[in-house]
């Protein structure tokens, strides 16, 4: 079957253009049209037409409410670049039936492809998990292992206390490192370390579980939560309506630097107005140490420089995870994330 491609469209152009204060800038050598093919993403198509791909909603001029009830675009449809009576660019959708209006289809959301590459973000929709200091204390816990093994792998049995009967699949976690705010040093949450999955095969207390998959070694004391994952929501890339001024807490995987398609954690979350689909600028946070004319050391703050963009795909109250979709150079912990300015 032909795969459906999400073309997630939102926001009234007049409102957003007024907020941005700048006309939409087309990409160099922007095509007159683009034929949608399997594997396309909204972000990739946006970059063909716009210098700032996150301004995609403006050029479509559709209602903001459609952010959570998006239209779909199918392979074979044609995205056409036009200009209105005032010379402003706009995009329309020419379907296979030659209708120039975006179409709504009833296919299940599970068939749709999200705005950014799904193979990169899918492993992070259920992991990592951000909890408070006691967030895993009441979770089911492995109290014994098969034949007193220290660590468990696929197919091994575990005996679990306080597991709710009737729940088949579970995810295994271990309490991870604290996530301090780079500015205040306040702990924003704890990143629970995802270890794998297990199936409850016999209820009881302890209940008998079988390890189904493991990413890291699983052992006595590790915690289990019923398996769940947020839906792969289809949001258009869009600029936050309020000012965001945050920092990059970490590059996932425990490394200090990343690049394009790295997963990064931010010190802003839903409490700060962040939502799935928000695009933020990456700006370098640099201070260099040099010697003055008298040979004494001095620190010089380098002006902020935008060098990339991130796309928020998962939010918690005080922390968010984002995919680096553009980066000119290394992405470094403690760099800034801010509401993007129109270039």
DOMI-331567 format. One record per atom (N, C-alpha, C, O): x, y, z. Coordinates in pm, whole numbers. Example, Ala and Ser with C-alpha at 12.3 -4.5 7.8 and 13.67 -1.06 7.14 Angstrom:
REM residues 2
1319, -569, 780
1230, -450, 780
1320, -330, 780
1424, -332, 846
1285, -225, 708
1367, -106, 714
1290, 3, 787
1341, 114, 804
//
This chain:
REM residues 343
84, -119, 0
0, 0, 0
88, 125, 0
200, 126, 50
32, 228, -58
104, 354, -60
110, 410, 81
10, 416, 151
227, 450, 120
242, 506, 254
193, 651, 255
210, 726, 159
133, 686, 368
82, 822, 383
193, 910, 439
269, 868, 526
201, 1028, 388
298, 1123, 439
225, 1237, 508
138, 1301, 450
261, 1261, 630
195, 1369, 703
246, 1503, 653
366, 1525, 643
153, 1589, 623
192, 1727, 597
119, 1811, 699
4, 1850, 678
183, 1839, 805
119, 1892, 923
113, 2043, 912
215, 2111, 913
-8, 2094, 901
-23, 2232, 860
-99, 2310, 966
-202, 2262, 1012
-53, 2425, 1005
-122, 2502, 1105
-99, 2650, 1086
-15, 2693, 1008
-181, 2730, 1163
-161, 2872, 1184
-203, 2961, 1069
-177, 2932, 952
-265, 3067, 1104
-306, 3165, 1006
-186, 3252, 972
-119, 3304, 1061
-160, 3268, 843
-38, 3338, 800
-35, 3481, 849
70, 3529, 893
-145, 3549, 842
-145, 3691, 880
-101, 3708, 1024
-26, 3800, 1056
-149, 3620, 1112
-115, 3631, 1255
33, 3607, 1276
100, 3682, 1348
83, 3500, 1214
222, 3464, 1237
318, 3562, 1170
421, 3596, 1227
283, 3608, 1050
370, 3703, 983
380, 3832, 1065
486, 3894, 1073
267, 3871, 1126
268, 3990, 1209
360, 3969, 1329
435, 4059, 1367
352, 3846, 1388
437, 3818, 1504
583, 3813, 1465
669, 3865, 1536
611, 3751, 1351
749, 3740, 1307
803, 3874, 1260
921, 3903, 1279
717, 3956, 1197
758, 4088, 1154
842, 4090, 1028
891, 4195, 989
858, 3977, 966
942, 3969, 847
870, 3887, 740
800, 3791, 773
886, 3924, 612
827, 3843, 505
894, 3707, 497
1008, 3690, 539
822, 3611, 444
877, 3477, 428
988, 3479, 324
971, 3535, 215
1100, 3419, 356
1213, 3410, 264
1219, 3271, 203
1229, 3171, 275
1214, 3265, 71
1224, 3136, 4
1369, 3089, 2
1463, 3169, 3
1385, 2958, -1
1519, 2901, -11
1579, 2934, -147
1508, 2957, -244
1712, 2937, -152
1778, 2955, -280
1739, 2840, -373
1741, 2724, -333
1704, 2875, -495
1665, 2774, -594
1543, 2692, -550
1533, 2573, -579
1451, 2758, -478
1327, 2689, -439
1253, 2643, -563
1239, 2720, -658
1205, 2519, -565
1134, 2469, -683
995, 2530, -695
941, 2583, -598
938, 2523, -815
800, 2567, -835
702, 2465, -779
590, 2499, -743
746, 2340, -773
660, 2234, -722
745, 2119, -673
862, 2106, -710
686, 2036, -590
754, 1916, -539
657, 1800, -541
548, 1809, -484
695, 1691, -605
613, 1571, -607
646, 1488, -483
761, 1448, -464
547, 1461, -401
566, 1390, -276
597, 1242, -304
529, 1179, -384
699, 1190, -239
739, 1050, -258
745, 980, -123
760, 1047, -20
733, 847, -120
746, 775, 6
881, 806, 73
984, 810, 6
877, 828, 202
998, 862, 276
1017, 1010, 299
1103, 1050, 377
938, 1093, 230
946, 1237, 256
906, 1268, 399
825, 1196, 459
962, 1374, 453
917, 1428, 582
881, 1573, 561
928, 1638, 468
797, 1624, 650
758, 1763, 638
878, 1855, 652
888, 1955, 580
970, 1823, 743
1087, 1907, 761
1171, 1910, 633
1219, 2016, 592
1189, 1794, 571
1268, 1790, 448
1205, 1869, 335
1274, 1940, 263
1073, 1855, 321
1004, 1931, 216
1011, 2080, 246
1030, 2161, 155
995, 2117, 373
1000, 2258, 412
1131, 2322, 369
1135, 2435, 320
1240, 2247, 389
1371, 2301, 355
1391, 2324, 207
1477, 2403, 168
1313, 2257, 125
1323, 2279, -20
1267, 2416, -59
1312, 2477, -155
1167, 2463, 18
1098, 2586, -19
1140, 2708, 63
1135, 2821, 13
1182, 2687, 190
1199, 2799, 282
1339, 2804, 341
1400, 2701, 369
1389, 2926, 361
1515, 2941, 433
1498, 2903, 579
1590, 2848, 641
1382, 2932, 634
1350, 2894, 771
1239, 2790, 765
1121, 2827, 759
1272, 2660, 768
1169, 2557, 751
1057, 2563, 854
946, 2518, 826
1084, 2618, 973
981, 2623, 1076
872, 2725, 1042
772, 2732, 1113
888, 2802, 935
783, 2896, 894
685, 2832, 795
602, 2901, 736
695, 2700, 778
604, 2626, 692
457, 2657, 718
383, 2676, 621
410, 2665, 843
267, 2694, 865
221, 2825, 804
108, 2837, 758
310, 2924, 803
270, 3055, 752
242, 3051, 603
147, 3113, 555
324, 2978, 530
311, 2980, 385
189, 2900, 338
144, 2916, 225
135, 2812, 428
14, 2738, 394
-113, 2817, 426
-217, 2796, 363
-105, 2909, 521
-217, 2996, 555
-342, 2919, 596
-452, 2948, 549
-324, 2824, 680
-438, 2747, 728
-458, 2767, 877
-373, 2823, 946
-573, 2721, 925
-614, 2750, 1061
-524, 2682, 1163
-486, 2566, 1148
-492, 2756, 1268
-402, 2709, 1372
-452, 2583, 1441
-373, 2501, 1487
-584, 2567, 1449
-639, 2451, 1519
-599, 2320, 1453
-609, 2215, 1516
-556, 2325, 1330
-521, 2202, 1259
-389, 2142, 1306
-349, 2036, 1257
-321, 2209, 1400
-196, 2154, 1448
-215, 2015, 1508
-126, 1930, 1494
-328, 1988, 1572
-351, 1857, 1632
-449, 1773, 1551
-484, 1662, 1592
-493, 1823, 1440
-582, 1748, 1351
-534, 1773, 1208
-606, 1831, 1127
-411, 1729, 1179
-346, 1772, 1056
-404, 1709, 931
-466, 1602, 935
-383, 1779, 819
-412, 1721, 689
-304, 1618, 657
-200, 1610, 722
-333, 1541, 556
-236, 1442, 510
-203, 1469, 363
-286, 1519, 288
-82, 1435, 326
-41, 1440, 186
8, 1301, 149
82, 1237, 223
-34, 1257, 33
0, 1123, -15
111, 1128, -120
128, 1230, -187
187, 1020, -134
280, 1011, -247
203, 1031, -378
94, 979, -397
264, 1108, -465
198, 1140, -591
133, 1277, -591
114, 1336, -697
98, 1328, -473
46, 1464, -466
158, 1564, -500
276, 1533, -488
118, 1681, -543
215, 1782, -586
197, 1907, -501
88, 1963, -493
305, 1951, -437
304, 2076, -362
348, 2187, -458
457, 2182, -515
263, 2287, -474
284, 2391, -574
313, 2524, -506
240, 2565, -415
418, 2591, -549
453, 2724, -499
388, 2829, -588
413, 2834, -708
304, 2913, -526
235, 3019, -600
260, 3153, -532
327, 3159, -429
206, 3260, -589
208, 3391, -527
69, 3452, -532
-3, 3436, -631
32, 3522, -424
-100, 3584, -421
-97, 3718, -495
3, 3753, -557
-207, 3791, -487
-219, 3917, -561
-117, 4021, -517
-81, 4110, -594
-68, 4009, -391
31, 4102, -340
175, 4055, -361
270, 4119, -318
188, 3941, -427
321, 3888, -454
378, 3803, -343
494, 3762, -351
299, 3774, -238
348, 3692, -128
341, 3544, -164
243, 3500, -223
446, 3466, -129
445, 3324, -165
345, 3246, -82
318, 3280, 33
291, 3141, -140
205, 3049, -68
216, 2912, -133
253, 2901, -250
185, 2810, -57
188, 2673, -107
46, 2618, -112
-35, 2643, -23
19, 2544, -217
-108, 2473, -228
-78, 2328, -263
31, 2294, -308
-176, 2246, -241
-161, 2103, -265
-245, 2063, -385
-367, 2079, -384
-179, 2012, -487
-249, 1961, -604
-253, 1810, -593
-150, 1744, -608
-369, 1756, -567
-381, 1612, -548
-385, 1541, -682
-386, 1603, -789
-388, 1410, -673
-394, 1330, -795
-520, 1360, -875
-522, 1341, -997
-624, 1406, -808
-748, 1438, -876
-754, 1585, -917
-858, 1635, -957
-636, 1654, -906
-620, 1791, -953
-694, 1892, -867
-713, 2006, -910
-737, 1853, -745
-796, 1952, -656
-685, 2027, -586
-586, 1967, -543
-699, 2156, -575
-594, 2240, -521
-612, 2271, -374
-552, 2366, -324
-693, 2194, -304
-712, 2215, -161
-659, 2094, -85
-678, 1981, -129
-593, 2117, 30
-550, 2003, 111
-668, 1915, 148
-778, 1964, 170
-644, 1784, 155
-750, 1688, 179
-734, 1625, 317
-622, 1609, 366
-846, 1590, 378
-845, 1518, 504
-886, 1375, 476
-989, 1351, 412
-808, 1279, 523
-838, 1139, 503
-866, 1074, 638
-829, 1127, 742
-930, 963, 634
-973, 897, 757
-880, 785, 801
-909, 714, 897
-767, 767, 731
-675, 661, 769
-625, 682, 911
-615, 795, 958
-593, 575, 978
-550, 583, 1116
-417, 656, 1125
-333, 650, 1036
-402, 727, 1238
-282, 807, 1259
-157, 721, 1258
-49, 769, 1227
-171, 591, 1294
-55, 504, 1297
9, 484, 1162
125, 445, 1154
-65, 512, 1053
-9, 496, 921
72, 617, 878
147, 610, 781
58, 725, 948
119, 850, 904
266, 857, 943
309, 797, 1041
341, 931, 864
482, 955, 892
495, 1092, 956
434, 1187, 907
571, 1105, 1063
577, 1232, 1134
662, 1334, 1060
717, 1307, 953
670, 1452, 1120
742, 1563, 1057
891, 1537, 1043
954, 1585, 949
948, 1462, 1136
1091, 1435, 1136
1112, 1285, 1125
1019, 1209, 1149
1234, 1240, 1091
1256, 1098, 1064
1216, 1009, 1182
1274, 1021, 1290
1118, 919, 1162
1068, 840, 1274
1168, 739, 1328
1165, 706, 1446
1257, 689, 1243
1353, 589, 1289
1449, 644, 1393
1509, 568, 1469
1463, 776, 1397
1554, 837, 1494
1486, 858, 1628
1545, 831, 1733
1360, 906, 1626
1296, 943, 1753
1217, 831, 1817
1191, 836, 1938
1177, 728, 1740
1091, 624, 1798
1151, 559, 1923
1077, 536, 2019
1282, 527, 1925
1336, 467, 2048
1325, 558, 2171
1338, 510, 2283
1302, 688, 2151
1300, 782, 2262
1159, 823, 2301
1141, 910, 2385
1057, 760, 2240
920, 795, 2276
880, 733, 2409
792, 785, 2478
943, 623, 2445
917, 563, 2575
1037, 575, 2668
1023, 563, 2789
1153, 600, 2614
1274, 615, 2693
1357, 724, 2629
1366, 731, 2507
1418, 810, 2710
1424, 808, 2855
1295, 855, 2920
1206, 909, 2855
1287, 833, 3050
1174, 875, 3130
1225, 970, 3237
1322, 940, 3306
1160, 1085, 3250
1201, 1182, 3352
1105, 1171, 3470
984, 1183, 3453
1160, 1150, 3589
1080, 1134, 3710
1135, 1226, 3818
1244, 1280, 3805
1055, 1243, 3925
1109, 1318, 4038
1192, 1223, 4125
1212, 1107, 4090
1241, 1273, 4237
1338, 1197, 4316
1283, 1064, 4365
1357, 967, 4380
1152, 1060, 4391
1091, 936, 4442
1002, 870, 4338
919, 785, 4371
1018, 910, 4212
926, 868, 4108
919, 719, 4083
816, 670, 4036
1025, 644, 4114
1025, 499, 4092
1013, 419, 4221
1014, 296, 4218
1001, 487, 4334
1001, 417, 4462
886, 319, 4476
902, 213, 4537
769, 353, 4420
653, 267, 4434
633, 173, 4315
535, 100, 4310
725, 175, 4220
712, 89, 4102
741, -56, 4138
809, -84, 4237
689, -148, 4057
721, -290, 4074
873, -310, 4070
944, -238, 4000
920, -408, 4146
1065, -424, 4162
1106, -570, 4150
1039, -659, 4201
1218, -593, 4080
1273, -729, 4069
1337, -765, 4203
1431, -699, 4248
1284, -871, 4267
1334, -911, 4398
1419, -1036, 4392
1492, -1066, 4487
1411, -1110, 4282
1493, -1231, 4267
1506, -1262, 4118
1425, -1218, 4037
1609, -1338, 4085
1635, -1374, 3947
1641, -1525, 3931
1658, -1598, 4029
1628, -1569, 3809
1632, -1711, 3779
1767, -1770, 3818
1871, -1723, 3774
1763, -1874, 3903
1884, -1944, 3946
1988, -1847, 4004
2109, -1865, 3988
1937, -1742, 4071
2024, -1645, 4137
2126, -1581, 4043
2237, -1547, 4083
2086, -1564, 3917
2175, -1496, 3824
2190, -1349, 3863
2096, -1287, 3912
2308, -1296, 3841
2332, -1155, 3873
2262, -1066, 3773
2199, -967, 3810
2273, -1101, 3644
2212, -1021, 3539
2128, -1109, 3448
2155, -1228, 3431
2024, -1049, 3390
1929, -1121, 3307
1938, -1074, 3163
1972, -959, 3135
1907, -1167, 3072
1905, -1136, 2929
1776, -1191, 2870
1689, -1238, 2943
1763, -1184, 2739
1642, -1229, 2672
1605, -1372, 2711
1690, -1462, 2708
1479, -1393, 2747
1430, -1526, 2780
1446, -1565, 2925
1384, -1661, 2969
1528, -1493, 3002
1549, -1525, 3143
1427, -1485, 3226
1349, -1399, 3185
1411, -1549, 3343
1299, -1521, 3431
1340, -1428, 3544
1452, -1433, 3595
1245, -1343, 3583
1264, -1254, 3697
1140, -1263, 3785
1030, -1288, 3736
1159, -1242, 3914
1048, -1247, 4009
1028, -1107, 4065
1119, -1046, 4120
905, -1057, 4048
878, -915, 4064
773, -892, 4171
665, -952, 4168
804, -805, 4266
709, -769, 4372
625, -650, 4328
670, -561, 4255
499, -652, 4375
406, -538, 4356
371, -511, 4211
344, -397, 4174
371, -617, 4129
331, -602, 3989
180, -618, 3976
123, -716, 4025
117, -524, 3912
-28, -528, 3894
-66, -643, 3802
-14, -651, 3690
-154, -734, 3846
-194, -845, 3759
-277, -793, 3641
-341, -688, 3649
-275, -869, 3534
-354, -832, 3417
-282, -741, 3320
-333, -713, 3212
-163, -694, 3357
-83, -612, 3266
23, -702, 3204
105, -760, 3276
23, -713, 3072
110, -807, 3003
253, -753, 2989
347, -809, 3045
269, -643, 2914
403, -593, 2883
444, -480, 2978
364, -393, 3014
572, -484, 3016
628, -386, 3108
761, -336, 3054
827, -402, 2974
799, -217, 3101
930, -161, 3069
1015, -159, 3195
965, -132, 3305
1144, -187, 3179
1235, -199, 3292
1325, -74, 3297
1383, -34, 3196
1334, -15, 3415
1412, 107, 3434
1505, 94, 3554
1486, 10, 3642
1604, 179, 3553
1690, 195, 3670
1703, 346, 3695
1720, 424, 3601
1694, 384, 3819
1704, 527, 3848
1836, 582, 3798
1943, 527, 3825
1826, 691, 3723
1945, 747, 3660
1995, 872, 3727
1970, 897, 3845
2067, 948, 3649
2136, 1065, 3703
2040, 1183, 3718
1941, 1193, 3645
2069, 1272, 3812
1990, 1395, 3824
2016, 1486, 3705
2121, 1479, 3642
1918, 1571, 3675
1930, 1665, 3564
1925, 1807, 3622
1817, 1864, 3635
2041, 1864, 3655
2042, 1998, 3715
2027, 2107, 3610
2074, 2093, 3497
1962, 2215, 3649
1953, 2332, 3563
2091, 2396, 3556
2152, 2421, 3661
2143, 2423, 3436
2278, 2480, 3427
2291, 2618, 3491
2401, 2660, 3527
2178, 2687, 3505
2184, 2823, 3558
2162, 2826, 3709
2238, 2891, 3781
2060, 2756, 3758
2025, 2763, 3900
2081, 2646, 3980
2085, 2651, 4103
2124, 2540, 3911
2171, 2414, 3971
2060, 2338, 4041
2087, 2236, 4105
1937, 2384, 4030
1823, 2309, 4084
1803, 2182, 4002
1814, 2185, 3880
1774, 2071, 4069
1748, 1945, 3999
1608, 1949, 3939
1509, 1960, 4011
1601, 1941, 3807
1474, 1948, 3736
1403, 1813, 3730
1283, 1807, 3706
1476, 1706, 3751
1420, 1572, 3747
1532, 1471, 3740
1650, 1506, 3740
1494, 1345, 3735
1591, 1236, 3725
1560, 1156, 3598
1446, 1116, 3575
1662, 1134, 3519
1645, 1060, 3394
1655, 911, 3425
1764, 857, 3446
1538, 846, 3428
1537, 702, 3454
1599, 629, 3335
1562, 654, 3220
1691, 540, 3363
1766, 472, 3258
1687, 350, 3209
1657, 259, 3286
1655, 350, 3081
1575, 244, 3020
1662, 121, 2995
1767, 130, 2932
1616, 5, 3045
1696, -118, 3034
1639, -219, 2935
1715, -294, 2874
1505, -222, 2917
1446, -320, 2827
1300, -344, 2858
1235, -261, 2922
1248, -458, 2812
1107, -491, 2832
1094, -632, 2891
1183, -716, 2876
981, -655, 2958
954, -786, 3017
805, -815, 3008
722, -724, 3005
771, -943, 3004
631, -986, 2996
594, -1061, 3125
669, -1148, 3171
480, -1026, 3181
430, -1097, 3299
365, -1228, 3254
266, -1227, 3181
421, -1340, 3298
369, -1469, 3252
291, -1543, 3360
217, -1637, 3331
308, -1499, 3485
231, -1561, 3594
215, -1459, 3707
313, -1420, 3769
91, -1417, 3734
71, -1317, 3840
101, -1375, 3978
109, -1497, 3997
118, -1286, 4072
146, -1326, 4210
228, -1217, 4276
251, -1110, 4220
271, -1247, 4398
357, -1152, 4467
465, -1230, 4542
445, -1261, 4660
577, -1263, 4480
619, -1204, 4353
555, -1272, 4231
518, -1389, 4234
543, -1194, 4124
495, -1245, 3995
616, -1292, 3914
729, -1249, 3935
588, -1382, 3820
694, -1433, 3733
694, -1356, 3602
591, -1345, 3535
809, -1303, 3566
826, -1226, 3442
933, -1293, 3356
1023, -1360, 3406
920, -1272, 3226
1024, -1316, 3133
1078, -1194, 3059
1002, -1111, 3009
1210, -1184, 3054
1272, -1072, 2984
1253, -1091, 2834
1285, -1196, 2779
1200, -989, 2768
1173, -996, 2624
1285, -930, 2545
1337, -988, 2450
1324, -810, 2584
1436, -741, 2519
1518, -672, 2627
1466, -637, 2733
1645, -655, 2600
1726, -578, 2695
1827, -493, 2620
1892, -537, 2525
1838, -370, 2668
1935, -276, 2613
2061, -276, 2697
2172, -265, 2645
2042, -290, 2826
2152, -302, 2921
2120, -417, 3016
2007, -465, 3019
2217, -460, 3093
2197, -571, 3185
2090, -537, 3288
2087, -426, 3342
2002, -634, 3314
1890, -617, 3406
1916, -705, 3528
1959, -820, 3513
1889, -654, 3648
1917, -733, 3767
1825, -700, 3882
1731, -621, 3868
1853, -762, 3995
1772, -743, 4114
1774, -596, 4157
1879, -532, 4159
1655, -544, 4192
1642, -406, 4233
1594, -313, 4123
1551, -202, 4151
1602, -358, 3999
1554, -273, 3890
1401, -264, 3895
1334, -354, 3945
1349, -155, 3841
1207, -124, 3853
1134, -146, 3721
1192, -136, 3613
1003, -176, 3733
920, -200, 3615
796, -112, 3618
735, -92, 3722
761, -60, 3502
639, 16, 3483
561, -42, 3367
621, -91, 3272
427, -38, 3371
349, -88, 3258
394, -22, 3129
418, 99, 3126
404, -101, 3024
454, -51, 2897
358, 50, 2838
238, 25, 2827
411, 161, 2800
332, 264, 2733
427, 355, 2659
547, 360, 2689
374, 425, 2563
454, 524, 2492
361, 630, 2437
250, 600, 2395
407, 753, 2438
322, 858, 2381
297, 830, 2234
383, 773, 2167
182, 869, 2182
157, 851, 2039
256, 932, 1958
305, 1036, 2002
285, 883, 1838
376, 953, 1749
299, 1069, 1686
259, 1064, 1570
280, 1174, 1767
193, 1284, 1727
250, 1359, 1607
371, 1377, 1594
161, 1399, 1522
200, 1470, 1400
176, 1619, 1418
63, 1666, 1404
280, 1691, 1448
272, 1834, 1465
358, 1899, 1358
466, 1850, 1324
311, 2010, 1305
394, 2085, 1213
505, 2156, 1290
484, 2196, 1405
622, 2173, 1229
724, 2255, 1294
675, 2398, 1303
628, 2455, 1204
684, 2457, 1422
636, 2593, 1438
712, 2664, 1550
766, 2601, 1641
715, 2794, 1539
785, 2880, 1633
700, 2898, 1758
580, 2921, 1746
759, 2889, 1878
681, 2915, 2000
620, 3054, 1997
681, 3149, 1948
499, 3065, 2051
433, 3194, 2054
489, 3285, 2163
476, 3408, 2155
552, 3227, 2262
614, 3307, 2367
766, 3295, 2356
819, 3205, 2291
834, 3387, 2423
980, 3385, 2420
1033, 3269, 2505
989, 3249, 2618
1124, 3194, 2450
1189, 3083, 2520
1338, 3114, 2528
1401, 3147, 2428
1394, 3101, 2647
1537, 3124, 2667
1587, 3015, 2761
1574, 3026, 2883
1642, 2909, 2703
1682, 2793, 2783
1822, 2748, 2752
1895, 2812, 2677
1856, 2634, 2811
1989, 2577, 2794
1978, 2430, 2758
1879, 2364, 2787
2082, 2382, 2695
2092, 2242, 2660
2155, 2168, 2778
2270, 2193, 2813
2078, 2076, 2838
2126, 2006, 2958
2225, 1895, 2924
2329, 1881, 2988
2190, 1816, 2822
2273, 1700, 2792
2252, 1656, 2647
2150, 1686, 2585
2351, 1584, 2597
2339, 1513, 2471
2319, 1367, 2506
2400, 1309, 2577
2210, 1306, 2457
2176, 1172, 2503
2288, 1074, 2469
2347, 1077, 2361
2315, 988, 2566
2423, 891, 2552
2542, 925, 2639
2643, 855, 2637
2531, 1034, 2715
2637, 1067, 2809
2758, 1132, 2749
2864, 1137, 2812
2745, 1184, 2627
2858, 1250, 2564
2843, 1401, 2580
2733, 1451, 2602
2954, 1473, 2568
2952, 1617, 2589
2914, 1695, 2464
2872, 1810, 2473
2930, 1631, 2347
2903, 1699, 2222
2820, 1610, 2131
2822, 1487, 2142
2746, 1674, 2041
2668, 1601, 1943
2670, 1674, 1810
2753, 1762, 1787
2577, 1637, 1723
2568, 1698, 1592
2428, 1680, 1537
2334, 1658, 1612
2415, 1688, 1408
2285, 1672, 1344
2230, 1533, 1375
2301, 1433, 1367
2102, 1529, 1411
2027, 1409, 1447
2064, 1354, 1585
2026, 1242, 1619
2137, 1432, 1665
2155, 1396, 1806
2026, 1426, 1882
1950, 1515, 1844
2004, 1352, 1990
1892, 1378, 2081
1948, 1458, 2199
2046, 1419, 2261
1884, 1571, 2229
1933, 1657, 2337
1820, 1683, 2436
1703, 1683, 2400
1858, 1707, 2562
1764, 1744, 2666
1775, 1893, 2693
1885, 1948, 2694
1660, 1958, 2715
1654, 2102, 2738
1601, 2129, 2878
1526, 2048, 2933
1638, 2241, 2936
1594, 2274, 3072
1462, 2351, 3071
1434, 2425, 3165
1382, 2334, 2969
1248, 2391, 2960
1150, 2282, 2920
1182, 2195, 2839
1028, 2288, 2980
929, 2186, 2949
791, 2244, 2930
776, 2362, 2898
690, 2161, 2951
553, 2205, 2929
514, 2319, 3024
432, 2404, 2988
572, 2322, 3144
544, 2433, 3235
591, 2567, 3179
543, 2673, 3220
687, 2561, 3086
740, 2682, 3025
676, 2711, 2890
719, 2802, 2818
573, 2633, 2854
503, 2656, 2729
554, 2577, 2611
504, 2595, 2500
654, 2490, 2630
703, 2411, 2518
604, 2300, 2484
540, 2244, 2573
592, 2270, 2356
505, 2162, 2309
571, 2092, 2192
666, 2143, 2132
519, 1974, 2161
570, 1898, 2048
558, 1981, 1921
454, 2042, 1895
664, 1982, 1842
664, 2057, 1717
732, 2191, 1725
762, 2252, 1622
759, 2239, 1847
828, 2367, 1858
971, 2356, 1804
1041, 2258, 1829
1011, 2457, 1732
1146, 2466, 1679
1218, 2578, 1752
1166, 2689, 1765
1339, 2549, 1799
1420, 2646, 1873
1557, 2660, 1807
1610, 2564, 1750
1612, 2780, 1816
1747, 2804, 1766
1850, 2754, 1867
1830, 2762, 1988
1960, 2704, 1816
2078, 2672, 1897
2177, 2787, 1884
2209, 2830, 1774
2226, 2836, 1999
2324, 2945, 1999
2442, 2904, 2085
2426, 2845, 2192
2560, 2937, 2038
2680, 2898, 2110
2695, 2978, 2239
2669, 3099, 2244
2738, 2907, 2342
2768, 2969, 2471
2918, 2957, 2490
2967, 2854, 2537
2992, 3061, 2454
3137, 3051, 2452
3203, 3163, 2531
3166, 3280, 2520
3301, 3125, 2610
3389, 3220, 2678
3532, 3172, 2656
3564, 3056, 2682
3616, 3260, 2608
3756, 3222, 2587
3844, 3290, 2691
3815, 3400, 2737
3951, 3223, 2726
4048, 3279, 2821
4174, 3319, 2746
4231, 3239, 2671
4216, 3443, 2767
4337, 3491, 2702
4412, 3582, 2799
4367, 3608, 2910
4526, 3628, 2755
4607, 3716, 2841
4599, 3859, 2789
4601, 3884, 2668
4591, 3953, 2884
4586, 4093, 2846
4727, 4145, 2819
4823, 4069, 2814
4737, 4277, 2801
4868, 4335, 2766
4972, 4318, 2876
5092, 4322, 2851
4922, 4299, 2999
5014, 4281, 3111
5042, 4134, 3141
5109, 4101, 3239
4988, 4046, 3056
5012, 3904, 3075
4918, 3836, 3170
4934, 3718, 3200
4817, 3910, 3219
4720, 3850, 3311
4608, 3782, 3233
4569, 3826, 3125
4557, 3674, 3291
4448, 3603, 3226
4319, 3681, 3236
4290, 3742, 3339
4242, 3681, 3129
4111, 3743, 3128
4015, 3658, 3046
4055, 3591, 2950
3889, 3663, 3085
3786, 3588, 3014
3709, 3684, 2923
3671, 3793, 2964
3687, 3640, 2802
3616, 3721, 2704
3494, 3644, 2658
3505, 3532, 2607
3377, 3703, 2676
3252, 3641, 2635
3231, 3665, 2486
3227, 3779, 2441
3217, 3556, 2410
3194, 3565, 2266
3046, 3589, 2241
2962, 3524, 2303
3012, 3682, 2151
2870, 3708, 2123
2797, 3582, 2078
2854, 3495, 2013
2668, 3574, 2114
2587, 3459, 2076
2585, 3444, 1924
2578, 3543, 1851
2589, 3320, 1880
2589, 3291, 1736
2495, 3174, 1710
2517, 3064, 1761
2393, 3196, 1631
2302, 3087, 1595
2372, 2992, 1499
2427, 3033, 1397
2369, 2866, 1534
2437, 2769, 1449
2353, 2646, 1416
2399, 2556, 1347
2228, 2642, 1466
2147, 2524, 1437
2005, 2539, 1486
1965, 2644, 1537
1929, 2432, 1469
1789, 2428, 1509
1758, 2293, 1572
1815, 2191, 1532
1668, 2292, 1670
1619, 2167, 1728
1468, 2162, 1715
1401, 2266, 1712
1415, 2040, 1708
1271, 2015, 1694
1227, 1938, 1818
1271, 1825, 1840
1141, 1998, 1900
1096, 1935, 2023
997, 1823, 1990
898, 1846, 1919
1023, 1700, 2042
933, 1589, 2012
877, 1521, 2137
789, 1436, 2126
927, 1557, 2255
873, 1500, 2378
892, 1600, 2491
1000, 1656, 2507
787, 1620, 2571
796, 1717, 2679
754, 1655, 2812
664, 1571, 2818
822, 1697, 2918
782, 1672, 3056
758, 1809, 3118
772, 1911, 3050
723, 1813, 3245
688, 1942, 3305
803, 2042, 3301
782, 2160, 3272
923, 1995, 3329
1035, 2089, 3341
1151, 2057, 3246
1252, 2128, 3246
1137, 1953, 3168
1243, 1908, 3078
1179, 1869, 2944
1066, 1819, 2942
1250, 1890, 2836
1204, 1845, 2704
1317, 1774, 2632
1435, 1795, 2662
1279, 1690, 2535
1376, 1626, 2447
1352, 1674, 2305
1238, 1690, 2262
1462, 1698, 2234
1452, 1754, 2100
1553, 1686, 2008
1655, 1634, 2052
1520, 1688, 1879
1609, 1635, 1777
1682, 1751, 1710
1619, 1850, 1671
1814, 1740, 1698
1889, 1842, 1626
1866, 1822, 1477
1912, 1723, 1420
1795, 1915, 1414
1763, 1901, 1272
1859, 1979, 1183
1870, 1950, 1064
1927, 2077, 1240
2031, 2150, 1167
2142, 2183, 1264
2117, 2216, 1380
2266, 2173, 1217
2379, 2209, 1303
2500, 2242, 1216
2542, 2161, 1134
2555, 2359, 1236
2678, 2400, 1170
2789, 2391, 1273
2826, 2490, 1335
2841, 2272, 1290
2942, 2248, 1392
2888, 2164, 1505
2777, 2112, 1497
2966, 2150, 1610
2931, 2062, 1722
2823, 2125, 1809
2820, 2246, 1830
2733, 2039, 1858
2630, 2078, 1955
2686, 2048, 2093
2722, 1933, 2122
2694, 2149, 2179
2767, 2135, 2305
2674, 2161, 2423
2592, 2253, 2420
2688, 2078, 2527
2612, 2098, 2651
2635, 2240, 2703
2746, 2292, 2699
2527, 2301, 2753
2522, 2438, 2806
2502, 2544, 2699
2491, 2663, 2732
2496, 2505, 2572
2459, 2603, 2470
2315, 2647, 2493
2238, 2581, 2563
2280, 2760, 2432
2148, 2818, 2452
2048, 2763, 2350
2084, 2727, 2239
1921, 2758, 2391
1809, 2734, 2299
1712, 2850, 2316
1672, 2883, 2427
1673, 2911, 2204
1588, 3028, 2211
1486, 3028, 2097
1503, 2959, 1996
1381, 3106, 2116
1284, 3124, 2011
1356, 3177, 1887
1425, 3278, 1896
1341, 3112, 1772
1418, 3153, 1654
1375, 3288, 1602
1256, 3322, 1601
1473, 3365, 1559
1447, 3492, 1495
1441, 3470, 1344
1512, 3386, 1289
1357, 3547, 1279
1348, 3540, 1133
1469, 3606, 1073
1506, 3717, 1111
1531, 3537, 977
1652, 3592, 916
1619, 3681, 798
1709, 3736, 734
//
